[in-house]
């Protein structure tokens, strides 16, 4: 997560962060009343973003040509709907990279040092998504003959355990589901290990599915079923306002270091070569995620595609996951029998990777990192496996359960967040076992 790199000392950033005393790095003294204001404090002023490097033309050209060619192929082979989903995914990847919109880092920063900048950006994303979902689902607005439906999952042991494991995995793997994809697209080879583990964990879950298929659970609970879409929206916004107030109070009490600022161009070039304000990323992601709902009838999701990719890979080497109980279910059997480029989540996932590659090439930051250390490889693999298992147990990840669930007014989205936050706390302690760092109050940035 990044703070607004152009914020001068003493001013608020895109989601309400304020500095301590300008330039002296001293810890600010905060009155109790200030905890409820728009200006949470930081121990030192936010760093200014370094200038963006030169455009990386080869990665940019290859990624852009690949995105256009694949969209044309999908349109020709499978029709307009899959091609539109691929394009929307490309936009999501472009936005995720330029805003550095993360979930893993936001939760780590808040629990480790009390910096709530990222969580307040989440509140903007969740609130905007909830507003758009209420309008779209409440009016039944859909394209390509789709009828938009909310995301609601059962409430039980699988949800709680899956979210907890996912929280641990995020901190070990270094990225969440969406973060894994846009990091891979931007050339971060360490996260490829996390992606491999993510797919492996999904396969492990589907192989062991009969053992966990009947864990105790209550039916899904949607606010709109009880208070209508207007009431659902109002309750969701009220809870998010409480989240914002709470993170400000915590931040003003703990006075954390600021978030680091990635390289950025200035002026109008910032749109394609810079670091976007988090609030801009939140608004664009909410709009694109809602567009996925309008086009396909279902909210933006990620991790079911990893399960499909793993099963397809097993088939390529002569194994038969189609005989497993999980893939013998009618819906899953149809998914496995169909082409990857007709699968909704696969299309948006591939688009995210390509969109992030385009953005990183334009920003001059695309670079393959080599010489990975054993601890990064081990942590990434373990973290990925835990996220793969956890996401399938919980029926979603930070996107499919947290964002889509809360945006839909579903209780399971809030419960997923609570247990994933607990898993994040455990994951921060597990990071030390792999020699990975955790933000400290005395750091210059977190």
N, C-alpha and C positions, 0 to 999 in steps of 0.2 A: 504494500500500500504506500502511496506517496502523497505527501502534502503538496499543496500548490507551490511550485518552485519559484514563482514570481512574487510571492507574498513578501512585502517588506516587513521588517520588525515592527511589532505592535499592532498589526492588522490581522483580521481573521482570514483564514483560508477558505477553500471552497465548501468545507463542511463544518466551519465554525471553530477551527483551532486558532488559538492566539499565543503569542510569544510571552516570555517573561520579560524582564527589563532589557531594553534594546541594547544588544551588543556586549553586555557584561557577563552573560552566561550564569548569572546568579539565580537561585531559586526564588520564585515569586512568593510573596505572602498573600494568601487568598482568604477573603472574608467568607463566612458561611453563605451570605446572600449571593456571592458571585458564583456559587456552585450551580445556581439555576439560570445563569445568564447564557448568552450566545458565545461567550469568550472563554473556553477552557484554557488553562495555562500550560505552558511548557517550561522546562528548566532552562533552555537556551533558545534563541531565535531559530526558526527553521533554516536549513542550509539553502543557499541559492543553487539552482540546478546548473551543472556544467553545460557548456555548449554541446549540441549534438555533433557527432562526427560526420564525415562525408557519407553520401548515399552509397550503399553497397549495391551496385548496379546488377551484378550477377545474381545474387539471391533475389533481389527485387524482380528482375526480369523473368527468372525461372518461375517464381511463385505466382506472379501475375499472369504469365502465359499459361501456367498449369491450371490456375483457377478458371480462366476464361475457356480454355479448351475442355476442361472437365464439365463445366456448366453446359457448354454446347453439346457435348456428347450425351450427358444425362437427359437434356431436353429432347434430343433426337431419339434416344433409345427408350426412354421411360416416360417422357411427357413433361408438361410445364410444372406440375406440382413438385416433383423431386428437384427439378432445376431451381425453382424458387427457394426451396429449403436449403439447397447448397449455397445459394447466394446470400441468404440470411445468415447462415453459419459463417460465411466469409466476413460479413459485417460484424458479427459477434467477435470473431477473432481479432479483427482490426481494432475494435473498441476495447477489448480486454487488454490488448498489448499497450495501446496508447494511454489508457487510464491506469495501467498496472493494477487493475481492479482485482484484488485478491480476497480470499476468505481465510486461508491459512495464516497469512501474516497478520491480518487484522485481529484475529482471535489471540494469536501469540503475543502481539504487542499489548493488547488490553490485559491479559492475565499476567504477563511477566512484569510490566512496568506501569500499567494503568492508562496507556494512551488509547483513547476511544475514538480517534479519528476514523479508523476503518469501520468500526461498528456504526458510527453515525452515517457513514456513506451507505452501509447496508440498509439502514433505516430509510434513506431516500430511495434506494432501489426497491425495497420491499413495499414501501408506501405507494410509489408510483405504479408498481406492478399490480398491487391490490386495487388501485383506482381503475386502471385500464382493464383488468380482469373483470371487475364488477360491471363495467360498461359493456364489454364484449360478451361475457357469458350471460349477464342479465338480460341482454337484448337478443341473444342468439345469433350474433353477427359472425358469419363464417364465409370463407371463399372455397371454391372448388367443391361445392356441395357438402362441406364439413359442418358439423354442429359443435361449437366449442364446449368443452366440458372441463370442470375443475379437477384439480389433483387432490385426491383424498385417500389416505391409506389407513389400514387397520392399526389399532393402538394396543400394543402388547409387548411381550418379551423380545420378539425379533426386532421391533423398532428400537427399543431401548438399547439392546446389545449391539445392534448394527450401527447405530449412531455413535455409541461410545467407541467401538472399534475404529470407525471412520475418523473420529477426532484424534485418536492416537496416530493412526496412519498418516493423516495430513501433516502432523508435525515431524514425523520421521521421513516421510517421502518428500517433504519440502513443497508440496503443492496439493491443492484440492483437485476435483475432477476437471473443472474448467481451467484451472491454473496449469494442470498437467498438459492439457492440449495446447494452450497458447505458449507455454514455455518450450514445448517440443518444436512448435512452429518457428519460434524465434531463435532456434539453434542451440538451446541448452541441452547438451547431450546427457548430462547427469539425470535429467528428468525422463529421458527415454527409459532408464532403468525403472523408474517409478511406474511408467506406463506399462512396461512388460509385467511388473508385479501386479498392477491393477488388473490386467487381463487374466493373469494366472489365478489371482484370487477369485475372480468371477467364475472361472472354470471350476475351481475347487468347490465353490458354492453349488454350482449346478450339478456337479457329480454327487455331492452330499445332500442334495435337496430333500430326499425322502426323510432324512433325520431331523429336519427343521421345518418341514412343511406344515406341521400341525401344532406348532407352539401356541400357547394360550394367547388370545387376542380379543379385543372388543371391536365392534364394527366402526368404520370411519365416522367422524363427527365433523360435519360442515356447518359453520355458523349460518350460512344462507338458508339451510333447511329449517331453521328455527326463528330467525329474525329477518329473513329476506336479504337481498344483496345490499340494500342501503344500510341495514343494521350491521351486516357483516363487515362492510367497509368501515363504518364508524368505530366499531370495536377494535378492528385491526389498526387503524390510525391512532386510536387512543393508546394502545399498547406500544406502538412504535414511538410515540411522543414520550411515554414513560421511559423507554429504552434510551432515548436521546438525553433526557434529563438525568437519568441514572449514570450514564457514561460520563457526562460532564461533571457530576458531583465526584465520582471516583477520580477522574483526571485532575480536578482541582485540588483534591486531597493529596494525591500522590505526586503531582507535578513531574511528569515523565519527560524523557528526552523526545525531540521531534522525530518524525519519520524521515528517512533519507529521501533525497530527490534525484531521480534519474536524469540523464542528459536530455536536453530539450532545445529545440529551435525557438526563436522569438517571433512575435508578431503573427501574421497570417500563416506562416509556414508551420506554426505549431500544430495546425490541424493534421498535417500529414507527416511531420518530422519532429513532433514534440511530445511532451508529457501533458496529458489533459488533466484538468481539475477532476477530482473524484466525483463531484456532483454531476459534471458533464457525462462522465462514463456511466454513472448510475442511471441517468435519464435515457441515454441512448440504449443501454442494455435492456432497460424496461420496455422501451418501444420495440426493439427487435425481438425480445422474448415474447411479447404480446403478438407480434406479427406471426411468429411460429404457431401460436395458438389459433389465430384467425385462419391461417392457411391450412393447417393440418387437423385442427380440431382438438389437439392435445397440447399441453404446455411444453416448453423447452425441457429436454432431458438429455442425459449424457451416458450414464453407466450401463444401461441395458445393451448398448452397442458393443461395449467391451466384452460382454458375455458372448454375444454373437460372433465377434471377431475371433475369440478364443476357440469357439466350437468350429468355425470355418477352418481355422488353422489346423485343428486336429483332423478334420476330414481330408485336408490336403496331404497329410502324412499317412493316410490310410486307416485312421481310427474312426470309430462310429459313435460319436456322441448322440446321434439321432435316436439311438436305442435307449438312452438314459431316460429315467422317469420324467425328469424336468423337461427335456426336449420332446417327449412324447405327448405332452399336453397340446391341445389343438392350436391355440394361439402361438405357442412357442415353436411347434412343428412347422406352421406356416411361415414364421419368421425365418427359421433356419433353412427352409426349402427355397426361399426367395433370394434374389440378388441383393448384395450389400447396398448397391446404389439405388435401391428402392426403400431401404430402411430409413425411417425418419431421423432417428438419432444418429445413425451412421453418417447421413448426409450433412447434418449440422456439425458433427464432430470433425469430419474431413474439412469442411468449410472453415472451422475455427483454426485448424492448423495452417491452412493456406492463407487465411486472412492475417494471422499473426506473422507469418513469414513475409508477406507484403509489407506490413507495418514496420517490422524490424529492419527490413532492407531499406525502406525509405528513411527510417530514423538513423541509419548508419550503425546499428547495434547488432545486426545478425552476425553470429560467429559461432562456429563449432568449437566446443570446449573439449580438450583431450586431457589425457593423464589423470583420470579419475582415481581418487584415493579409495582404499578398501572400505573405509567407514561410510563414505558417501554411497558407494555401490550397495553395501549391506543395508544401510538405513533406507535407501530408496526402494530396494527390493522388498524388505519387510513391510515398510510403510505402504507400498503399492498393494501387496497381498492383503493387508488388513483393510485397506479401503475397498478393494474388490469384494471381499467377503462382507464387509460392513454395509456397503451400498446395496448389495443384493438382499441381505437380511432385512434392512430397513425399507426396502422398496424405493430407494432413491438416495441421492447424494446432496451436496450443498446446493445443487440446482434443482434436481427433480423432487427432493423432499423439502428442503429449507426454503428456497425461493418460490417454487411453484406451490408448495403446501401453504405457506403463510400468505402468498398472493391470492390463493383460492379461499382463504378463510377457513383452513382445515386445522383442527387441533393437532394433528400429527406433525405438521410443520413446526409448530412451537415446541413440541416435545422432542422432536429430532434435534432442534437447536440446543435445548437444555442438556441433553445427553451427549451431544457432540462437543459442547463446551466442557463438560466434565472429562470427556476423552482428551480434549486439548490439554487440560491441566495435567493429566497423566502423561500425555505425549511430551510435554515440556520436560518432565523428569526423565522420560525414556531417552530423550535426545542426548543427555549427558553420557549414557551408556555407549553411544556411538561417537563420542567426541564432538558432537555438534553444539554450536553456541546457542545461548538463550539471552535475549536482551536483558541488560542490567540498568538500574536507575542512574548510574554514573556514566553511562555511555553518551557519546556525543549525538548519536542518532539511534533509533531502534528499528 
